[in-house]
Amino acid sequence: METTNYFRNDVMVKRPYIKAEWLELALTNPVRREVQSDDGRIRHWVWIQELGRYLRVITLEDGTNVHNAFPDRRFTP
């Protein structure tokens, strides 16, 4: 799994509790996946029991390079 500079330098600084295995799970076994129409990035959602909510992981167009990740309070499957 690759990550962008933004993810490493900004996202992980703000959300150090995000685990690499959660990201891998979102990429390999998402509950839902959709392409953002404006920039082609891909959203992946996965349920994380430890958080008690869904984690949204956003990748670049290639579907593997992680750009952002955060608990999604409004997602419903």
mmCIF file of the N, C-alpha and C atoms, coordinates in Angstrom:
data_MODEL
# 
_entry.id   MODEL 
# 
loop_
_atom_site.group_PDB 
_atom_site.id 
_atom_site.type_symbol 
_atom_site.label_atom_id 
_atom_site.label_alt_id 
_atom_site.label_comp_id 
_atom_site.label_asym_id 
_atom_site.label_entity_id 
_atom_site.label_seq_id 
_atom_site.pdbx_PDB_ins_code 
_atom_site.Cartn_x 
_atom_site.Cartn_y 
_atom_site.Cartn_z 
_atom_site.occupancy 
_atom_site.B_iso_or_equiv 
_atom_site.pdbx_formal_charge 
_atom_site.auth_seq_id 
_atom_site.auth_comp_id 
_atom_site.auth_asym_id 
_atom_site.auth_atom_id 
_atom_site.pdbx_PDB_model_num 
ATOM 1   N N  . MET A 1 1  ? 0.844   -1.177 0.000   1.00 0.00 ? 1  MET A N  1 
ATOM 2   C CA . MET A 1 1  ? 0.000   0.000  0.000   1.00 0.00 ? 1  MET A CA 1 
ATOM 3   C C  . MET A 1 1  ? 0.888   1.239  0.000   1.00 0.00 ? 1  MET A C  1 
ATOM 4   N N  . GLU A 1 2  ? 0.572   2.143  -0.888  1.00 0.00 ? 2  GLU A N  1 
ATOM 5   C CA . GLU A 1 2  ? 1.296   3.403  -0.963  1.00 0.00 ? 2  GLU A CA 1 
ATOM 6   C C  . GLU A 1 2  ? 0.448   4.503  -0.344  1.00 0.00 ? 2  GLU A C  1 
ATOM 7   N N  . THR A 1 3  ? 1.100   5.582  0.060   1.00 0.00 ? 3  THR A N  1 
ATOM 8   C CA . THR A 1 3  ? 0.394   6.736  0.609   1.00 0.00 ? 3  THR A CA 1 
ATOM 9   C C  . THR A 1 3  ? 0.971   8.013  0.010   1.00 0.00 ? 3  THR A C  1 
ATOM 10  N N  . THR A 1 4  ? 0.140   9.042  -0.043  1.00 0.00 ? 4  THR A N  1 
ATOM 11  C CA . THR A 1 4  ? 0.597   10.332 -0.552  1.00 0.00 ? 4  THR A CA 1 
ATOM 12  C C  . THR A 1 4  ? 1.333   11.094 0.555   1.00 0.00 ? 4  THR A C  1 
ATOM 13  N N  . ASN A 1 5  ? 2.064   12.109 0.154   1.00 0.00 ? 5  ASN A N  1 
ATOM 14  C CA . ASN A 1 5  ? 2.725   12.973 1.140   1.00 0.00 ? 5  ASN A CA 1 
ATOM 15  C C  . ASN A 1 5  ? 1.696   13.619 2.053   1.00 0.00 ? 5  ASN A C  1 
ATOM 16  N N  . TYR A 1 6  ? 0.571   14.038 1.481   1.00 0.00 ? 6  TYR A N  1 
ATOM 17  C CA . TYR A 1 6  ? -0.495  14.635 2.285   1.00 0.00 ? 6  TYR A CA 1 
ATOM 18  C C  . TYR A 1 6  ? -0.950  13.673 3.379   1.00 0.00 ? 6  TYR A C  1 
ATOM 19  N N  . PHE A 1 7  ? -1.144  12.411 3.020   1.00 0.00 ? 7  PHE A N  1 
ATOM 20  C CA . PHE A 1 7  ? -1.584  11.427 4.011   1.00 0.00 ? 7  PHE A CA 1 
ATOM 21  C C  . PHE A 1 7  ? -0.552  11.275 5.127   1.00 0.00 ? 7  PHE A C  1 
ATOM 22  N N  . ARG A 1 8  ? 0.699   11.095 4.757   1.00 0.00 ? 8  ARG A N  1 
ATOM 23  C CA . ARG A 1 8  ? 1.757   10.887 5.746   1.00 0.00 ? 8  ARG A CA 1 
ATOM 24  C C  . ARG A 1 8  ? 1.987   12.111 6.626   1.00 0.00 ? 8  ARG A C  1 
ATOM 25  N N  . ASN A 1 9  ? 1.993   13.297 6.020   1.00 0.00 ? 9  ASN A N  1 
ATOM 26  C CA . ASN A 1 9  ? 2.388   14.506 6.739   1.00 0.00 ? 9  ASN A CA 1 
ATOM 27  C C  . ASN A 1 9  ? 1.246   15.267 7.398   1.00 0.00 ? 9  ASN A C  1 
ATOM 28  N N  . ASP A 1 10 ? 0.026   15.069 6.931   1.00 0.00 ? 10 ASP A N  1 
ATOM 29  C CA . ASP A 1 10 ? -1.107  15.801 7.496   1.00 0.00 ? 10 ASP A CA 1 
ATOM 30  C C  . ASP A 1 10 ? -2.119  14.887 8.176   1.00 0.00 ? 10 ASP A C  1 
ATOM 31  N N  . VAL A 1 11 ? -2.606  13.913 7.430   1.00 0.00 ? 11 VAL A N  1 
ATOM 32  C CA . VAL A 1 11 ? -3.668  13.041 7.959   1.00 0.00 ? 11 VAL A CA 1 
ATOM 33  C C  . VAL A 1 11 ? -3.175  12.255 9.168   1.00 0.00 ? 11 VAL A C  1 
ATOM 34  N N  . MET A 1 12 ? -2.036  11.622 9.073   1.00 0.00 ? 12 MET A N  1 
ATOM 35  C CA . MET A 1 12 ? -1.553  10.795 10.184  1.00 0.00 ? 12 MET A CA 1 
ATOM 36  C C  . MET A 1 12 ? -1.117  11.643 11.383  1.00 0.00 ? 12 MET A C  1 
ATOM 37  N N  . VAL A 1 13 ? -0.803  12.901 11.157  1.00 0.00 ? 13 VAL A N  1 
ATOM 38  C CA . VAL A 1 13 ? -0.493  13.800 12.272  1.00 0.00 ? 13 VAL A CA 1 
ATOM 39  C C  . VAL A 1 13 ? -1.779  14.105 13.041  1.00 0.00 ? 13 VAL A C  1 
ATOM 40  N N  . LYS A 1 14 ? -2.874  14.337 12.300  1.00 0.00 ? 14 LYS A N  1 
ATOM 41  C CA . LYS A 1 14 ? -4.163  14.640 12.931  1.00 0.00 ? 14 LYS A CA 1 
ATOM 42  C C  . LYS A 1 14 ? -4.855  13.406 13.489  1.00 0.00 ? 14 LYS A C  1 
ATOM 43  N N  . ARG A 1 15 ? -4.621  12.238 12.851  1.00 0.00 ? 15 ARG A N  1 
ATOM 44  C CA . ARG A 1 15 ? -5.334  11.013 13.236  1.00 0.00 ? 15 ARG A CA 1 
ATOM 45  C C  . ARG A 1 15 ? -4.359  9.838  13.404  1.00 0.00 ? 15 ARG A C  1 
ATOM 46  N N  . PRO A 1 16 ? -3.474  9.919  14.387  1.00 0.00 ? 16 PRO A N  1 
ATOM 47  C CA . PRO A 1 16 ? -2.460  8.874  14.551  1.00 0.00 ? 16 PRO A CA 1 
ATOM 48  C C  . PRO A 1 16 ? -3.034  7.517  14.973  1.00 0.00 ? 16 PRO A C  1 
ATOM 49  N N  . TYR A 1 17 ? -4.286  7.478  15.389  1.00 0.00 ? 17 TYR A N  1 
ATOM 50  C CA . TYR A 1 17 ? -4.926  6.235  15.801  1.00 0.00 ? 17 TYR A CA 1 
ATOM 51  C C  . TYR A 1 17 ? -5.303  5.333  14.615  1.00 0.00 ? 17 TYR A C  1 
ATOM 52  N N  . ILE A 1 18 ? -5.268  5.862  13.397  1.00 0.00 ? 18 ILE A N  1 
ATOM 53  C CA . ILE A 1 18 ? -5.625  5.061  12.224  1.00 0.00 ? 18 ILE A CA 1 
ATOM 54  C C  . ILE A 1 18 ? -4.549  4.006  11.995  1.00 0.00 ? 18 ILE A C  1 
ATOM 55  N N  . LYS A 1 19 ? -4.999  2.767  11.897  1.00 0.00 ? 19 LYS A N  1 
ATOM 56  C CA . LYS A 1 19 ? -4.081  1.642  11.748  1.00 0.00 ? 19 LYS A CA 1 
ATOM 57  C C  . LYS A 1 19 ? -3.961  1.210  10.285  1.00 0.00 ? 19 LYS A C  1 
ATOM 58  N N  . ALA A 1 20 ? -2.755  0.781  9.911   1.00 0.00 ? 20 ALA A N  1 
ATOM 59  C CA . ALA A 1 20 ? -2.500  0.340  8.542   1.00 0.00 ? 20 ALA A CA 1 
ATOM 60  C C  . ALA A 1 20 ? -3.408  -0.826 8.154   1.00 0.00 ? 20 ALA A C  1 
ATOM 61  N N  . GLU A 1 21 ? -3.703  -1.719 9.092   1.00 0.00 ? 21 GLU A N  1 
ATOM 62  C CA . GLU A 1 21 ? -4.557  -2.863 8.753   1.00 0.00 ? 21 GLU A CA 1 
ATOM 63  C C  . GLU A 1 21 ? -5.987  -2.427 8.426   1.00 0.00 ? 21 GLU A C  1 
ATOM 64  N N  . TRP A 1 22 ? -6.432  -1.310 9.021   1.00 0.00 ? 22 TRP A N  1 
ATOM 65  C CA . TRP A 1 22 ? -7.758  -0.777 8.677   1.00 0.00 ? 22 TRP A CA 1 
ATOM 66  C C  . TRP A 1 22 ? -7.758  -0.280 7.235   1.00 0.00 ? 22 TRP A C  1 
ATOM 67  N N  . LEU A 1 23 ? -6.694  0.376  6.851   1.00 0.00 ? 23 LEU A N  1 
ATOM 68  C CA . LEU A 1 23 ? -6.589  0.873  5.477   1.00 0.00 ? 23 LEU A CA 1 
ATOM 69  C C  . LEU A 1 23 ? -6.575  -0.280 4.490   1.00 0.00 ? 23 LEU A C  1 
ATOM 70  N N  . GLU A 1 24 ? -5.792  -1.301 4.796   1.00 0.00 ? 24 GLU A N  1 
ATOM 71  C CA . GLU A 1 24 ? -5.724  -2.489 3.931   1.00 0.00 ? 24 GLU A CA 1 
ATOM 72  C C  . GLU A 1 24 ? -7.094  -3.152 3.804   1.00 0.00 ? 24 GLU A C  1 
ATOM 73  N N  . LEU A 1 25 ? -7.805  -3.260 4.917   1.00 0.00 ? 25 LEU A N  1 
ATOM 74  C CA . LEU A 1 25 ? -9.138  -3.855 4.904   1.00 0.00 ? 25 LEU A CA 1 
ATOM 75  C C  . LEU A 1 25 ? -10.087 -3.049 4.027   1.00 0.00 ? 25 LEU A C  1 
ATOM 76  N N  . ALA A 1 26 ? -10.015 -1.733 4.120   1.00 0.00 ? 26 ALA A N  1 
ATOM 77  C CA . ALA A 1 26 ? -10.877 -0.877 3.301   1.00 0.00 ? 26 ALA A CA 1 
ATOM 78  C C  . ALA A 1 26 ? -10.588 -1.054 1.814   1.00 0.00 ? 26 ALA A C  1 
ATOM 79  N N  . LEU A 1 27 ? -9.331  -1.254 1.472   1.00 0.00 ? 27 LEU A N  1 
ATOM 80  C CA . LEU A 1 27 ? -8.970  -1.402 0.063   1.00 0.00 ? 27 LEU A CA 1 
ATOM 81  C C  . LEU A 1 27 ? -9.296  -2.789 -0.478  1.00 0.00 ? 27 LEU A C  1 
ATOM 82  N N  . THR A 1 28 ? -9.193  -3.807 0.364   1.00 0.00 ? 28 THR A N  1 
ATOM 83  C CA . THR A 1 28 ? -9.400  -5.173 -0.112  1.00 0.00 ? 28 THR A CA 1 
ATOM 84  C C  . THR A 1 28 ? -10.824 -5.685 0.076   1.00 0.00 ? 28 THR A C  1 
ATOM 85  N N  . ASN A 1 29 ? -11.529 -5.154 1.074   1.00 0.00 ? 29 ASN A N  1 
ATOM 86  C CA . ASN A 1 29 ? -12.857 -5.675 1.373   1.00 0.00 ? 29 ASN A CA 1 
ATOM 87  C C  . ASN A 1 29 ? -13.808 -4.561 1.837   1.00 0.00 ? 29 ASN A C  1 
ATOM 88  N N  . PRO A 1 30 ? -14.039 -3.562 0.991   1.00 0.00 ? 30 PRO A N  1 
ATOM 89  C CA . PRO A 1 30 ? -14.888 -2.449 1.420   1.00 0.00 ? 30 PRO A CA 1 
ATOM 90  C C  . PRO A 1 30 ? -16.367 -2.835 1.450   1.00 0.00 ? 30 PRO A C  1 
ATOM 91  N N  . VAL A 1 31 ? -17.101 -2.169 2.315   1.00 0.00 ? 31 VAL A N  1 
ATOM 92  C CA . VAL A 1 31 ? -18.557 -2.319 2.345   1.00 0.00 ? 31 VAL A CA 1 
ATOM 93  C C  . VAL A 1 31 ? -19.134 -1.659 1.103   1.00 0.00 ? 31 VAL A C  1 
ATOM 94  N N  . ARG A 1 32 ? -18.546 -0.527 0.711   1.00 0.00 ? 32 ARG A N  1 
ATOM 95  C CA . ARG A 1 32 ? -18.947 0.171  -0.502  1.00 0.00 ? 32 ARG A CA 1 
ATOM 96  C C  . ARG A 1 32 ? -17.742 0.893  -1.078  1.00 0.00 ? 32 ARG A C  1 
ATOM 97  N N  . ARG A 1 33 ? -17.773 1.049  -2.385  1.00 0.00 ? 33 ARG A N  1 
ATOM 98  C CA . ARG A 1 33 ? -16.698 1.751  -3.097  1.00 0.00 ? 33 ARG A CA 1 
ATOM 99  C C  . ARG A 1 33 ? -17.372 2.619  -4.157  1.00 0.00 ? 33 ARG A C  1 
ATOM 100 N N  . GLU A 1 34 ? -16.923 3.861  -4.271  1.00 0.00 ? 34 GLU A N  1 
ATOM 101 C CA . GLU A 1 34 ? -17.469 4.721  -5.322  1.00 0.00 ? 34 GLU A CA 1 
ATOM 102 C C  . GLU A 1 34 ? -16.412 5.701  -5.809  1.00 0.00 ? 34 GLU A C  1 
ATOM 103 N N  . VAL A 1 35 ? -16.532 6.082  -7.067  1.00 0.00 ? 35 VAL A N  1 
ATOM 104 C CA . VAL A 1 35 ? -15.601 7.022  -7.686  1.00 0.00 ? 35 VAL A CA 1 
ATOM 105 C C  . VAL A 1 35 ? -16.168 8.425  -7.547  1.00 0.00 ? 35 VAL A C  1 
ATOM 106 N N  . GLN A 1 36 ? -15.347 9.349  -7.107  1.00 0.00 ? 36 GLN A N  1 
ATOM 107 C CA . GLN A 1 36 ? -15.733 10.751 -7.021  1.00 0.00 ? 36 GLN A CA 1 
ATOM 108 C C  . GLN A 1 36 ? -15.743 11.315 -8.439  1.00 0.00 ? 36 GLN A C  1 
ATOM 109 N N  . SER A 1 37 ? -16.832 11.901 -8.831  1.00 0.00 ? 37 SER A N  1 
ATOM 110 C CA . SER A 1 37 ? -16.969 12.358 -10.209 1.00 0.00 ? 37 SER A CA 1 
ATOM 111 C C  . SER A 1 37 ? -16.092 13.561 -10.544 1.00 0.00 ? 37 SER A C  1 
ATOM 112 N N  . ASP A 1 38 ? -15.773 14.368 -9.554  1.00 0.00 ? 38 ASP A N  1 
ATOM 113 C CA . ASP A 1 38 ? -15.019 15.587 -9.844  1.00 0.00 ? 38 ASP A CA 1 
ATOM 114 C C  . ASP A 1 38 ? -13.531 15.365 -10.089 1.00 0.00 ? 38 ASP A C  1 
ATOM 115 N N  . ASP A 1 39 ? -12.928 14.365 -9.424  1.00 0.00 ? 39 ASP A N  1 
ATOM 116 C CA . ASP A 1 39 ? -11.483 14.185 -9.582  1.00 0.00 ? 39 ASP A CA 1 
ATOM 117 C C  . ASP A 1 39 ? -11.050 12.738 -9.816  1.00 0.00 ? 39 ASP A C  1 
ATOM 118 N N  . GLY A 1 40 ? -11.988 11.806 -9.836  1.00 0.00 ? 40 GLY A N  1 
ATOM 119 C CA . GLY A 1 40 ? -11.656 10.410 -10.110 1.00 0.00 ? 40 GLY A CA 1 
ATOM 120 C C  . GLY A 1 40 ? -11.093 9.639  -8.931  1.00 0.00 ? 40 GLY A C  1 
ATOM 121 N N  . ARG A 1 41 ? -10.944 10.297 -7.797  1.00 0.00 ? 41 ARG A N  1 
ATOM 122 C CA . ARG A 1 41 ? -10.478 9.569  -6.610  1.00 0.00 ? 41 ARG A CA 1 
ATOM 123 C C  . ARG A 1 41 ? -11.553 8.574  -6.179  1.00 0.00 ? 41 ARG A C  1 
ATOM 124 N N  . ILE A 1 42 ? -11.133 7.575  -5.430  1.00 0.00 ? 42 ILE A N  1 
ATOM 125 C CA . ILE A 1 42 ? -12.044 6.494  -5.066  1.00 0.00 ? 42 ILE A CA 1 
ATOM 126 C C  . ILE A 1 42 ? -12.242 6.462  -3.558  1.00 0.00 ? 42 ILE A C  1 
ATOM 127 N N  . ARG A 1 43 ? -13.510 6.399  -3.145  1.00 0.00 ? 43 ARG A N  1 
ATOM 128 C CA . ARG A 1 43 ? -13.867 6.299  -1.730  1.00 0.00 ? 43 ARG A CA 1 
ATOM 129 C C  . ARG A 1 43 ? -14.132 4.838  -1.396  1.00 0.00 ? 43 ARG A C  1 
ATOM 130 N N  . HIS A 1 44 ? -13.587 4.390  -0.285  1.00 0.00 ? 44 HIS A N  1 
ATOM 131 C CA . HIS A 1 44 ? -13.782 3.027  0.207   1.00 0.00 ? 44 HIS A CA 1 
ATOM 132 C C  . HIS A 1 44 ? -14.259 3.137  1.655   1.00 0.00 ? 44 HIS A C  1 
ATOM 133 N N  . TRP A 1 45 ? -15.324 2.402  2.008   1.00 0.00 ? 45 TRP A N  1 
ATOM 134 C CA . TRP A 1 45 ? -15.800 2.399  3.393   1.00 0.00 ? 45 TRP A CA 1 
ATOM 135 C C  . TRP A 1 45 ? -15.665 1.008  3.982   1.00 0.00 ? 45 TRP A C  1 
ATOM 136 N N  . VAL A 1 46 ? -15.304 0.975  5.260   1.00 0.00 ? 46 VAL A N  1 
ATOM 137 C CA . VAL A 1 46 ? -15.192 -0.289 5.988   1.00 0.00 ? 46 VAL A CA 1 
ATOM 138 C C  . VAL A 1 46 ? -15.609 -0.047 7.432   1.00 0.00 ? 46 VAL A C  1 
ATOM 139 N N  . TRP A 1 47 ? -16.304 -1.026 8.006   1.00 0.00 ? 47 TRP A N  1 
ATOM 140 C CA . TRP A 1 47 ? -16.710 -0.933 9.415   1.00 0.00 ? 47 TRP A CA 1 
ATOM 141 C C  . TRP A 1 47 ? -15.513 -1.263 10.293  1.00 0.00 ? 47 TRP A C  1 
ATOM 142 N N  . ILE A 1 48 ? -15.231 -0.396 11.272  1.00 0.00 ? 48 ILE A N  1 
ATOM 143 C CA . ILE A 1 48 ? -14.145 -0.626 12.220  1.00 0.00 ? 48 ILE A CA 1 
ATOM 144 C C  . ILE A 1 48 ? -14.760 -0.735 13.611  1.00 0.00 ? 48 ILE A C  1 
ATOM 145 N N  . GLN A 1 49 ? -14.759 -1.923 14.144  1.00 0.00 ? 49 GLN A N  1 
ATOM 146 C CA . GLN A 1 49 ? -15.382 -2.176 15.442  1.00 0.00 ? 49 GLN A CA 1 
ATOM 147 C C  . GLN A 1 49 ? -14.764 -1.316 16.544  1.00 0.00 ? 49 GLN A C  1 
ATOM 148 N N  . GLU A 1 50 ? -13.446 -1.165 16.506  1.00 0.00 ? 50 GLU A N  1 
ATOM 149 C CA . GLU A 1 50 ? -12.753 -0.381 17.540  1.00 0.00 ? 50 GLU A CA 1 
ATOM 150 C C  . GLU A 1 50 ? -13.222 1.074  17.582  1.00 0.00 ? 50 GLU A C  1 
ATOM 151 N N  . LEU A 1 51 ? -13.598 1.604  16.425  1.00 0.00 ? 51 LEU A N  1 
ATOM 152 C CA . LEU A 1 51 ? -14.079 2.984  16.352  1.00 0.00 ? 51 LEU A CA 1 
ATOM 153 C C  . LEU A 1 51 ? -15.584 3.085  16.595  1.00 0.00 ? 51 LEU A C  1 
ATOM 154 N N  . GLY A 1 52 ? -16.268 1.977  16.349  1.00 0.00 ? 52 GLY A N  1 
ATOM 155 C CA . GLY A 1 52 ? -17.716 1.988  16.458  1.00 0.00 ? 52 GLY A CA 1 
ATOM 156 C C  . GLY A 1 52 ? -18.372 2.753  15.327  1.00 0.00 ? 52 GLY A C  1 
ATOM 157 N N  . ARG A 1 53 ? -17.683 2.838  14.204  1.00 0.00 ? 53 ARG A N  1 
ATOM 158 C CA . ARG A 1 53 ? -18.221 3.529  13.022  1.00 0.00 ? 53 ARG A CA 1 
ATOM 159 C C  . ARG A 1 53 ? -17.455 3.117  11.778  1.00 0.00 ? 53 ARG A C  1 
ATOM 160 N N  . TYR A 1 54 ? -17.906 3.643  10.640  1.00 0.00 ? 54 TYR A N  1 
ATOM 161 C CA . TYR A 1 54 ? -17.253 3.346  9.377   1.00 0.00 ? 54 TYR A CA 1 
ATOM 162 C C  . TYR A 1 54 ? -16.056 4.273  9.172   1.00 0.00 ? 54 TYR A C  1 
ATOM 163 N N  . LEU A 1 55 ? -15.028 3.724  8.552   1.00 0.00 ? 55 LEU A N  1 
ATOM 164 C CA . LEU A 1 55 ? -13.860 4.497  8.171   1.00 0.00 ? 55 LEU A CA 1 
ATOM 165 C C  . LEU A 1 55 ? -13.940 4.722  6.665   1.00 0.00 ? 55 LEU A C  1 
ATOM 166 N N  . ARG A 1 56 ? -13.824 5.983  6.242   1.00 0.00 ? 56 ARG A N  1 
ATOM 167 C CA . ARG A 1 56 ? -13.761 6.280  4.809   1.00 0.00 ? 56 ARG A CA 1 
ATOM 168 C C  . ARG A 1 56 ? -12.300 6.444  4.438   1.00 0.00 ? 56 ARG A C  1 
ATOM 169 N N  . VAL A 1 57 ? -11.869 5.704  3.451   1.00 0.00 ? 57 VAL A N  1 
ATOM 170 C CA . VAL A 1 57 ? -10.499 5.780  2.945   1.00 0.00 ? 57 VAL A CA 1 
ATOM 171 C C  . VAL A 1 57 ? -10.579 6.250  1.504   1.00 0.00 ? 57 VAL A C  1 
ATOM 172 N N  . ILE A 1 58 ? -9.865  7.308  1.190   1.00 0.00 ? 58 ILE A N  1 
ATOM 173 C CA . ILE A 1 58 ? -9.875  7.864  -0.160  1.00 0.00 ? 58 ILE A CA 1 
ATOM 174 C C  . ILE A 1 58 ? -8.520  7.605  -0.792  1.00 0.00 ? 58 ILE A C  1 
ATOM 175 N N  . THR A 1 59 ? -8.579  7.013  -1.984  1.00 0.00 ? 59 THR A N  1 
ATOM 176 C CA . THR A 1 59 ? -7.357  6.740  -2.733  1.00 0.00 ? 59 THR A CA 1 
ATOM 177 C C  . THR A 1 59 ? -7.327  7.599  -3.991  1.00 0.00 ? 59 THR A C  1 
ATOM 178 N N  . LEU A 1 60 ? -6.139  7.700  -4.564  1.00 0.00 ? 60 LEU A N  1 
ATOM 179 C CA . LEU A 1 60 ? -6.021  8.339  -5.863  1.00 0.00 ? 60 LEU A CA 1 
ATOM 180 C C  . LEU A 1 60 ? -6.700  7.446  -6.902  1.00 0.00 ? 60 LEU A C  1 
ATOM 181 N N  . GLU A 1 61 ? -6.726  7.861  -8.125  1.00 0.00 ? 61 GLU A N  1 
ATOM 182 C CA . GLU A 1 61 ? -7.433  7.151  -9.192  1.00 0.00 ? 61 GLU A CA 1 
ATOM 183 C C  . GLU A 1 61 ? -6.978  5.703  -9.358  1.00 0.00 ? 61 GLU A C  1 
ATOM 184 N N  . ASP A 1 62 ? -5.750  5.400  -8.945  1.00 0.00 ? 62 ASP A N  1 
ATOM 185 C CA . ASP A 1 62 ? -5.225  4.037  -9.098  1.00 0.00 ? 62 ASP A CA 1 
ATOM 186 C C  . ASP A 1 62 ? -5.858  3.044  -8.126  1.00 0.00 ? 62 ASP A C  1 
ATOM 187 N N  . GLY A 1 63 ? -6.555  3.530  -7.104  1.00 0.00 ? 63 GLY A N  1 
ATOM 188 C CA . GLY A 1 63 ? -7.239  2.658  -6.154  1.00 0.00 ? 63 GLY A CA 1 
ATOM 189 C C  . GLY A 1 63 ? -6.353  2.055  -5.087  1.00 0.00 ? 63 GLY A C  1 
ATOM 190 N N  . THR A 1 64 ? -5.074  2.388  -5.071  1.00 0.00 ? 64 THR A N  1 
ATOM 191 C CA . THR A 1 64 ? -4.163  1.808  -4.077  1.00 0.00 ? 64 THR A CA 1 
ATOM 192 C C  . THR A 1 64 ? -3.375  2.850  -3.288  1.00 0.00 ? 64 THR A C  1 
ATOM 193 N N  . ASN A 1 65 ? -3.219  4.039  -3.818  1.00 0.00 ? 65 ASN A N  1 
ATOM 194 C CA . ASN A 1 65 ? -2.422  5.083  -3.178  1.00 0.00 ? 65 ASN A CA 1 
ATOM 195 C C  . ASN A 1 65 ? -3.329  5.884  -2.237  1.00 0.00 ? 65 ASN A C  1 
ATOM 196 N N  . VAL A 1 66 ? -3.197  5.669  -0.928  1.00 0.00 ? 66 VAL A N  1 
ATOM 197 C CA . VAL A 1 66 ? -4.085  6.282  0.065   1.00 0.00 ? 66 VAL A CA 1 
ATOM 198 C C  . VAL A 1 66 ? -3.779  7.771  0.209   1.00 0.00 ? 66 VAL A C  1 
ATOM 199 N N  . HIS A 1 67 ? -4.842  8.580  0.096   1.00 0.00 ? 67 HIS A N  1 
ATOM 200 C CA . HIS A 1 67 ? -4.716  10.030 0.182   1.00 0.00 ? 67 HIS A CA 1 
ATOM 201 C C  . HIS A 1 67 ? -5.347  10.601 1.458   1.00 0.00 ? 67 HIS A C  1 
ATOM 202 N N  . ASN A 1 68 ? -6.415  9.974  1.952   1.00 0.00 ? 68 ASN A N  1 
ATOM 203 C CA . ASN A 1 68 ? -7.091  10.480 3.138   1.00 0.00 ? 68 ASN A CA 1 
ATOM 204 C C  . ASN A 1 68 ? -7.827  9.324  3.817   1.00 0.00 ? 68 ASN A C  1 
ATOM 205 N N  . ALA A 1 69 ? -8.082  9.465  5.101   1.00 0.00 ? 69 ALA A N  1 
ATOM 206 C CA . ALA A 1 69 ? -8.853  8.473  5.858   1.00 0.00 ? 69 ALA A CA 1 
ATOM 207 C C  . ALA A 1 69 ? -9.394  9.139  7.103   1.00 0.00 ? 69 ALA A C  1 
ATOM 208 N N  . PHE A 1 70 ? -10.662 8.853  7.395   1.00 0.00 ? 70 PHE A N  1 
ATOM 209 C CA . PHE A 1 70 ? -11.289 9.439  8.575   1.00 0.00 ? 70 PHE A CA 1 
ATOM 210 C C  . PHE A 1 70 ? -12.557 8.680  8.927   1.00 0.00 ? 70 PHE A C  1 
ATOM 211 N N  . PRO A 1 71 ? -12.944 8.698  10.212  1.00 0.00 ? 71 PRO A N  1 
ATOM 212 C CA . PRO A 1 71 ? -14.219 8.105  10.607  1.00 0.00 ? 71 PRO A CA 1 
ATOM 213 C C  . PRO A 1 71 ? -15.355 8.909  9.968   1.00 0.00 ? 71 PRO A C  1 
ATOM 214 N N  . ASP A 1 72 ? -16.270 8.200  9.329   1.00 0.00 ? 72 ASP A N  1 
ATOM 215 C CA . ASP A 1 72 ? -17.359 8.855  8.602   1.00 0.00 ? 72 ASP A CA 1 
ATOM 216 C C  . ASP A 1 72 ? -18.638 8.748  9.428   1.00 0.00 ? 72 ASP A C  1 
ATOM 217 N N  . ARG A 1 73 ? -19.014 9.826  10.061  1.00 0.00 ? 73 ARG A N  1 
ATOM 218 C CA . ARG A 1 73 ? -20.166 9.833  10.956  1.00 0.00 ? 73 ARG A CA 1 
ATOM 219 C C  . ARG A 1 73 ? -21.492 9.714  10.238  1.00 0.00 ? 73 ARG A C  1 
ATOM 220 N N  . ARG A 1 74 ? -21.546 10.098 8.975   1.00 0.00 ? 74 ARG A N  1 
ATOM 221 C CA . ARG A 1 74 ? -22.816 10.132 8.263   1.00 0.00 ? 74 ARG A CA 1 
ATOM 222 C C  . ARG A 1 74 ? -23.055 8.961  7.319   1.00 0.00 ? 74 ARG A C  1 
ATOM 223 N N  . PHE A 1 75 ? -22.074 8.078  7.154   1.00 0.00 ? 75 PHE A N  1 
ATOM 224 C CA . PHE A 1 75 ? -22.227 6.980  6.216   1.00 0.00 ? 75 PHE A CA 1 
ATOM 225 C C  . PHE A 1 75 ? -23.230 5.936  6.703   1.00 0.00 ? 75 PHE A C  1 
ATOM 226 N N  . THR A 1 76 ? -24.097 5.528  5.802   1.00 0.00 ? 76 THR A N  1 
ATOM 227 C CA . THR A 1 76 ? -25.005 4.401  6.060   1.00 0.00 ? 76 THR A CA 1 
ATOM 228 C C  . THR A 1 76 ? -24.909 3.465  4.864   1.00 0.00 ? 76 THR A C  1 
ATOM 229 N N  . PRO A 1 77 ? -24.692 2.192  5.117   1.00 0.00 ? 77 PRO A N  1 
ATOM 230 C CA . PRO A 1 77 ? -24.506 1.239  4.003   1.00 0.00 ? 77 PRO A CA 1 
ATOM 231 C C  . PRO A 1 77 ? -25.760 1.028  3.176   1.00 0.00 ? 77 PRO A C  1 
# 
